[in-house]
Amino acid sequence: MRPIKLLLVLVTFSLTFSASAQKEKRFKIHTIAFYNLENLFDTINDPLKYDEASPMMEMAASNRGEVYKKKVKGMARVIADIGRDQSKNSPAVIGVCEIENRKVLEDVVNDPLLLGKDYGIIHFDGPDARSIDVALLYQKALFQPITTSSHELKIFDDQTKERKYTRDQLLVSGKLDGDLIHLIVNHWPSRSGGEARSRPKRVAAAKVNKRIIDSLQSNDPYAKIFTMGDLNDDPTNESVKKVLKAKAKKNKVGLKGIYNPFESMFKDKGYGTTAYRDAWSLFDQIMVTKPLLEKDYSSFRFYKAGIYNKQYLTNKRGRYKGYPFRSFANGSYTGGFSDHFPVYVYVIKEVEE
């Protein structure tokens, strides 16, 4: 088994950069994050959805309530911690996936660990047969939504040609501390049936994503866009490299291009966010457009990216030592968190004297 490599912040960030011997610059910093919450389902069977296939519904009825409380508490703990090392705050905005409905997110943001952050929720009921949705959480004091929309992905079964209902892509535009930004939250089709056979579905998802980005850039070539999610593809796969044309190096990104800070982590360093059969994948990514890479810090710019893989989020022993400490396995609740590590980026803006 390849040992896990912990990704640490490269330098200590103190919110002050030395511009010269005579003058110091001060910066605001916020965290933008993404987290796959691994089957955050409630304990109620929805007759309109195939939610009985969820791990929560596999629990004994007498035990579901307690398991649900622990799962919610675990999700709140992780969200409260992401980015805290540098920003001294939980994420200003965080995209999430594998949630059943709005109610489960209300329970998370009303946990005592997050209640004081006053998180708002943006969620649309999606068409996924298992009721797996995406959503965005945001601190109301830091981010003000302006427009929201849901964008469907139409894919079809290879043999029957029937439509396979999967997650929509969520677009939210709003102001982060006064700066207009756009966030796209994704959960692309899985690799069920094998990577090669399922690849066209993720390519199709990438094309939807690209159309959303193109539309935003058509209105404003300098749009600050974050596209994030569990892509079920690595940064080097066709969907990301050929469809989105994401670049691994900042100096290769054109005006309407996309920078993927997670490609070098995966390709050069072997980092991952989820593991299977002793191999790491970096399916969870956040990519940004060119305007977030400029050197003028009068508005928010990309600073750093990372994988939040603290020790408490990893298995400590056994066959899966070093893997993400998932919350469900073999029909049982493990006491863990998720089978994915969260990812995040920091953005910074110069503070006027």
FENURPE-V322107 format. One record per residue. N is the residue number from 1. OMEGA is omega as a letter, one per 40 degrees, with the letter a starting at -180 (NA if undefined). Layout:
N,OMEGA + N,OMEGA
This chain:
1,i + 2,a + 3,i + 4,i + 5,a + 6,i + 7,a + 8,i + 9,a + 10,a + 11,i + 12,a + 13,a + 14,a + 15,i + 16,i + 17,i + 18,i + 19,i + 20,i + 21,a + 22,a + 23,i + 24,i + 25,a + 26,a + 27,i + 28,i + 29,i + 30,i + 31,i + 32,a + 33,i + 34,a + 35,i + 36,a + 37,i + 38,i + 39,i + 40,a + 41,i + 42,a + 43,a + 44,i + 45,i + 46,a + 47,a + 48,a + 49,i + 50,a + 51,i + 52,i + 53,a + 54,i + 55,a + 56,a + 57,i + 58,i + 59,i + 60,a + 61,a + 62,a + 63,a + 64,a + 65,a + 66,i + 67,a + 68,i + 69,a + 70,i + 71,i + 72,i + 73,i + 74,i + 75,i + 76,a + 77,a + 78,a + 79,i + 80,a + 81,a + 82,i + 83,a + 84,a + 85,a + 86,a + 87,a + 88,a + 89,i + 90,a + 91,i + 92,i + 93,i + 94,i + 95,i + 96,i + 97,a + 98,i + 99,a + 100,a + 101,i + 102,a + 103,a + 104,i + 105,i + 106,i + 107,i + 108,a + 109,i + 110,i + 111,a + 112,a + 113,a + 114,a + 115,a + 116,i + 117,i + 118,i + 119,i + 120,a + 121,i + 122,a + 123,i + 124,i + 125,a + 126,a + 127,a + 128,a + 129,a + 130,a + 131,i + 132,a + 133,i + 134,i + 135,i + 136,i + 137,a + 138,i + 139,a + 140,a + 141,a + 142,a + 143,i + 144,i + 145,i + 146,i + 147,i + 148,i + 149,i + 150,a + 151,a + 152,i + 153,i + 154,i + 155,a + 156,i + 157,a + 158,a + 159,a + 160,a + 161,i + 162,a + 163,i + 164,a + 165,a + 166,a + 167,i + 168,i + 169,a + 170,i + 171,i + 172,i + 173,a + 174,a + 175,i + 176,a + 177,i + 178,a + 179,i + 180,i + 181,i + 182,a + 183,i + 184,a + 185,a + 186,i + 187,a + 188,a + 189,a + 190,i + 191,i + 192,a + 193,i + 194,a + 195,a + 196,a + 197,a + 198,a + 199,a + 200,i + 201,i + 202,i + 203,i + 204,i + 205,i + 206,i + 207,i + 208,i + 209,a + 210,i + 211,i + 212,a + 213,i + 214,i + 215,i + 216,a + 217,i + 218,i + 219,a + 220,a + 221,a + 222,i + 223,i + 224,a + 225,i + 226,i + 227,a + 228,i + 229,i + 230,a + 231,a + 232,i + 233,i + 234,i + 235,a + 236,a + 237,a + 238,a + 239,a + 240,a + 241,a + 242,a + 243,i + 244,a + 245,i + 246,a + 247,a + 248,a + 249,a + 250,a + 251,i + 252,a + 253,i + 254,a + 255,a + 256,a + 257,a + 258,i + 259,i + 260,a + 261,a + 262,a + 263,a + 264,i + 265,a + 266,a + 267,a + 268,a + 269,i + 270,i + 271,i + 272,i + 273,i + 274,a + 275,i + 276,a + 277,i + 278,i + 279,a + 280,i + 281,i + 282,a + 283,a + 284,a + 285,i + 286,i + 287,a + 288,i + 289,a + 290,a + 291,i + 292,a + 293,a + 294,a + 295,i + 296,a + 297,i + 298,i + 299,a + 300,i + 301,i + 302,i + 303,a + 304,i + 305,i + 306,i + 307,a + 308,a + 309,i + 310,a + 311,a + 312,i + 313,a + 314,i + 315,a + 316,a + 317,i + 318,a + 319,a + 320,i + 321,a + 322,i + 323,i + 324,a + 325,a + 326,a + 327,i + 328,i + 329,i + 330,i + 331,a + 332,i + 333,a + 334,a + 335,a + 336,a + 337,a + 338,i + 339,i + 340,i + 341,i + 342,i + 343,a + 344,i + 345,i + 346,i + 347,a + 348,i + 349,a + 350,i + 351,i + 352,i + 353,NA
